[in-house]
Amino acid sequence: MERENSYVSPNVDLEDGWGDEGSYEQSMERQASVQSAGIGGAGVEKEEVDKNGFIVQKLENIEKTQWRIVRETNETLGLTDDQSIILLRAFKWNTEKFQDKWLSTDNHSKLLIEQGLEFDQKIAKSFPYVNATLKSANQGYCQICYSQFNSTNAKADSLKCGHEFCSGDWTDYLSARVNQGFQFCISTTCPQHQCNMAVPHSMFVKYLTGADLKTYQKWFCKSYTDDNKKVRWCPFAGCDYCVIYKDGGIMEVNCKCGNSFCFKCGQESHKPSDCDNTKQWNLKNSAESENITWIMANTKDCPKCNKPIEKNQGCNHMTCRLCRHEFCWLCTGDWKEHGSATGGYYQCNKYDAAKKSGDQTILSKEKKIDDAKNELKKYMFYFERFNNHHKAEKHAKELLPVIQNKILMLHDVKNYPVGELNFLEEAINQVVRCRQVLKYTYVHGYYIKNEMELNLFQSMQEMLEKFCEHLHELIEKPLDPYLDPNIIERTPFYRYRDEQFARGR
């Protein structure tokens, strides 16, 4: 996604001792150009929190939020942008947790060393070619290409560790790390073997250009959204909105793309079903899972090779196609022991006798088959209704542009003010919401074990279905020139019932 280079903070301190004086001249020049463009963390838009306690924003606004957090951290703790970014990332952008840690420790140097912000001089001896404790100990040659440093093509640059490399190799190295992917980018350290100094944000900005710079921008923002438990991307295809959780008890997000999803699990909004049951239901809906249920209900294992066999004719004489073993379908005994003495081809006295005597082997097998059949029957009952509401929800969404065209038509032909006709769009949106809730009531009901609880739930479910069907029917009727007052009157009431049902009231 192409955007302006808005990820350079206007208050970056480039004289914090990352290298020698003048190491950041290029960064300063680019910093000034970005600052003059009026971007780079300035002008953060006012956050609008919805009724459920969420802020829905585009990526560029998320970026501005990042810089606001960085600036606030700098002011509170006296850090630089580079330090704050790396430390906040280490604490998954949890400002409270990070600030508590920083303010409660006297050994800030240890924390900085752990995150690669200060050089640990105890490990200097581990570098075979360079005494990295002092920059003056370097030999005047790039440790990658071995070119001698000069003031034109091979300018020296380094981090606090003192490992100097030419500007060309810095560019190549950082470009490679960025294009290797997100994890490689955010974990980039000094090119020197075994050196743990972290490459800061300002170095990426200094040496990357064009597509590489845009890729870094993407990873920079991703470090905030992926690490932050209070931030989640909208999971629907084609949507680039990001959601920030601020406050509230309902974990349902109504994204500006028109879809809703659960902030906790990232699945489609599934109230009143909880996340675990919804996940299990989705797994159960997979073809493989239901094939297993069908196999359990309609097949038996061959007694010899244990492969499942389906009985597709009336005769109990079964022959396994794989091992050619012949057995009785009812008792699974060897067919050689069967015949007229056991009741013929359509009966099995041996099986009946085993059932009467309470043979646990036979009874156990029968119970498993009966349980599988009952489970399949129950599942099909709930799935059929789940799927019916899913189709109705899809149909209602397809009605939205039709309703919008009707609004324009009534405005053009009958001169109705558009503002007075918006209730029609609100009504169809409410039908979509009701269908979605009703769809997942069958998931919730499927997993209810208590019979009294299930009866009460089904009573509420029936009431909401009645309301939803009525409103849906009204919307699909031809609109009277004077409009149907029932739609106007009933939409707020059905919305209220939907919200109450979702809260379990």
SEMARPA-735842 format. One record per residue (C-alpha): residue in three letters; x, y, z. Coordinates in steps of 0.5 Angstrom, whole numbers, plus 500, padded with zeros to 3 digits. Example, Ala and Ser with C-alpha at 12.3 -4.5 7.8 and 13.67 -1.06 7.14 Angstrom:
<pts>
ALA525491516/SER527498514/
</pts>
This chain:
<pts>
MET500500500/GLU503507498/ARG503512503/GLU507518504/ASN513517509/SER510519515/TYR514515520/VAL519519521/SER518523528/PRO519530527/ASN523531534/VAL528525533/ASP534526537/LEU540525532/GLU546527537/ASP545521542/GLY551518541/TRP550512536/GLY556514532/ASP561520531/GLU559527530/GLY556528523/SER554520522/TYR547523521/GLU547528517/GLN543525511/SER538523516/MET538530519/GLU537532511/ARG531527510/GLN528529517/ALA528536515/SER524535508/VAL519530512/GLN518535517/SER517541512/ALA512536508/GLY507537515/ILE508529516/GLY511524521/GLY507524527/ALA504531527/GLY496532526/VAL494526530/GLU486526528/LYS481526534/GLU480519536/GLU472517536/VAL470511540/ASP464507538/LYS459505543/ASN463498544/GLY469502546/PHE473501540/ILE477506535/VAL476504528/GLN482507524/LYS486507517/LEU493505517/GLU496512516/ASN492514523/ILE495508526/GLU502510524/LYS500517527/THR498514534/GLN505510534/TRP508517534/ARG504520539/ILE505514544/VAL513515542/ARG513522544/GLU509521550/THR514516552/ASN520521551/GLU517526555/THR515522561/LEU522518561/GLY527522557/LEU528518552/THR530518544/ASP525516539/ASP530510537/GLN530508544/SER523509545/ILE521505539/ILE525499541/LEU523499548/LEU516499547/ARG516494542/ALA520489547/PHE514491552/LYS509490546/TRP507497546/ASN504496553/THR506503555/GLU504502563/LYS508496563/PHE514499560/GLN514505564/ASP513501571/LYS519497569/TRP523503567/LEU521507573/SER522501578/THR529500576/ASP535503578/ASN539499573/HIS537503566/SER543501563/LYS542493564/LEU535494560/LEU538498555/ILE544493554/GLU538487554/GLN535490548/GLY541492544/LEU541499545/GLU547500549/PHE554496547/ASP556490552/GLN563491553/LYS564485557/ILE563481550/ALA568485546/LYS573479546/SER568475542/PHE570479536/PRO576476532/TYR577482528/VAL575488531/ASN576491538/ALA569494538/THR570497545/LEU573504542/LYS571506535/SER579509535/ALA581501535/ASN578500528/GLN583500522/GLY580504517/TYR577499513/CYS570497512/GLN569490515/ILE564487509/CYS567489503/TYR574491506/SER574498502/GLN578504505/PHE574509508/ASN574516504/SER570522504/THR566520498/ASN564513496/ALA566509502/LYS563514508/ALA564510515/ASP558509519/SER557505525/LEU552504532/LYS555505539/CYS559498538/GLY564502534/HIS563497528/GLU564501522/PHE562499515/CYS561503509/SER555507507/GLY554502501/ASP554496505/TRP549499510/THR544500505/ASP545493502/TYR545490509/LEU538494511/SER535493504/ALA536485505/ARG533485512/VAL527489510/ASN526484504/GLN527478508/GLY520480512/PHE517482518/GLN521478523/PHE528479520/CYS527487519/ILE525488527/SER530484529/THR536487525/THR542488529/CYS549490527/PRO552487521/GLN558485525/HIS558477527/GLN556476534/CYS554483535/ASN548484539/MET547492538/ALA540493535/VAL539497528/PRO535503530/HIS529506526/SER533512524/MET538508521/PHE533505516/VAL530512515/LYS537514513/TYR539509508/LEU533506505/THR529509499/GLY523508495/ALA520501495/ASP525499501/LEU523505505/LYS515503504/THR516496506/TYR520498512/GLN514503514/LYS509497513/TRP514493518/PHE514499523/CYS507499523/LYS506492524/SER510492530/TYR505496533/THR499492531/ASP501485531/ASP505486538/ASN499490541/LYS494486544/LYS489492544/VAL490492537/ARG487488531/TRP486488524/CYS479487521/PRO479480518/PHE475481512/ALA478481505/GLY479487502/CYS479491508/ASP485495511/TYR482498517/CYS485497524/VAL481497531/ILE484499537/TYR480497544/LYS480502549/ASP474501554/GLY468497554/GLY465490556/ILE462487549/MET468485544/GLU464486538/VAL467490533/ASN463494528/CYS468496522/LYS467501517/CYS467496512/GLY460494514/ASN462488517/SER463486524/PHE467481528/CYS469479535/PHE475482537/LYS477477542/CYS478471537/GLY478475530/GLN472471527/GLU466473524/SER461476530/HIS458470533/LYS454473539/PRO451469543/SER455464542/ASP462464545/CYS469464542/ASP471456544/ASN464454541/THR464458535/LYS471455533/GLN469448535/TRP463449530/ASN467451525/LEU471445525/LYS465441525/ASN462444519/SER469442515/ALA467436510/GLU472432513/SER469432520/GLU462431518/ASN465425513/ILE467422520/THR461423523/TRP457420517/ILE462414517/MET461412524/ALA453412523/ASN453408517/THR459404517/LYS462398521/ASP469396521/CYS471389518/PRO473384523/LYS479382520/CYS482389517/ASN479394521/LYS477398514/PRO470401514/ILE465398510/GLU458401508/LYS452396507/ASN448398501/GLN444392500/GLY439388505/CYS443382505/ASN447381512/HIS452377508/MET458382508/THR465381504/CYS470386505/ARG473389498/LEU480389501/CYS481383504/ARG475379502/HIS473377509/GLU466375509/PHE462376516/CYS455378518/TRP453385518/LEU449385525/CYS454381529/THR460382525/GLY461374526/ASP465370521/TRP460368516/LYS462361516/GLU458360522/HIS452363519/GLY446360515/SER439357517/ALA441355524/THR442363525/GLY436365522/GLY438366515/TYR440371511/TYR436377513/GLN436375521/CYS441373526/ASN439369532/LYS446370534/TYR446377534/ASP439377538/ALA441372543/ALA447376544/LYS443382545/LYS438379550/SER444376554/GLY447383555/ASP454381551/GLN458388552/THR462387546/ILE455387542/LEU452392546/SER458397546/LYS458397538/GLU451398538/LYS451404543/LYS457407539/ILE453407532/ASP446409536/ASP450415539/ALA453417532/LYS447417529/ASN443421534/GLU449426534/LEU449426526/LYS441428527/LYS442433532/TYR447436528/MET443436522/PHE438440525/TYR442445528/PHE446446521/GLU440446517/ARG437452521/PHE444455522/ASN445455514/ASN438458513/HIS439464517/HIS446465513/LYS443465506/ALA438470509/GLU443474511/LYS447474505/HIS440475501/ALA439481506/LYS446484504/GLU444484497/LEU438488498/LEU442494501/PRO443497494/VAL436495492/ILE434499498/GLN439505496/ASN436505489/LYS429506492/ILE431511496/LEU434515491/MET427514486/LEU423516492/HIS427522493/ASP427524485/VAL420522483/LYS416524490/ASN421529492/TYR422526499/PRO428528503/VAL433523503/GLY434524510/GLU427522512/LEU428516508/ASN434513511/PHE430509516/LEU429504510/GLU437503510/GLU437502517/ALA432497517/ILE435493512/ASN442493516/GLN438491522/VAL435485519/VAL442483517/ARG444484524/CYS438480526/ARG440474521/GLN447474524/VAL445473531/LEU440468529/LYS445464525/TYR449463532/THR444462536/TYR443455533/VAL451454535/HIS450456542/GLY444452543/TYR447446540/TYR452446546/ILE447447551/LYS447441556/ASN442443561/GLU434442558/MET431448562/GLU436453560/LEU435450553/ASN428451553/LEU428458556/PHE433460550/GLN429457545/SER423461547/MET428467546/GLN430465540/GLU423464537/MET421471539/LEU427474535/GLU426470529/LYS419472529/PHE421479530/CYS426478524/GLU422475519/HIS416480520/LEU421486519/HIS424482513/GLU418481510/LEU416488510/ILE422491507/GLU421486501/LYS414488500/PRO413494494/LEU414500498/ASP407504498/PRO408512496/TYR406514503/LEU411508506/ASP409503511/PRO409506518/ASN410499521/ILE418499518/ILE419506522/GLU416504528/ARG418497529/THR426498527/PRO428501533/PHE424496537/TYR427490533/ARG434493534/TYR433493542/ARG431486542/ASP437484538/GLU442488543/GLN438485549/PHE438478546/ALA446478545/ARG447480552/GLY443474554/ARG437478557/
</pts>
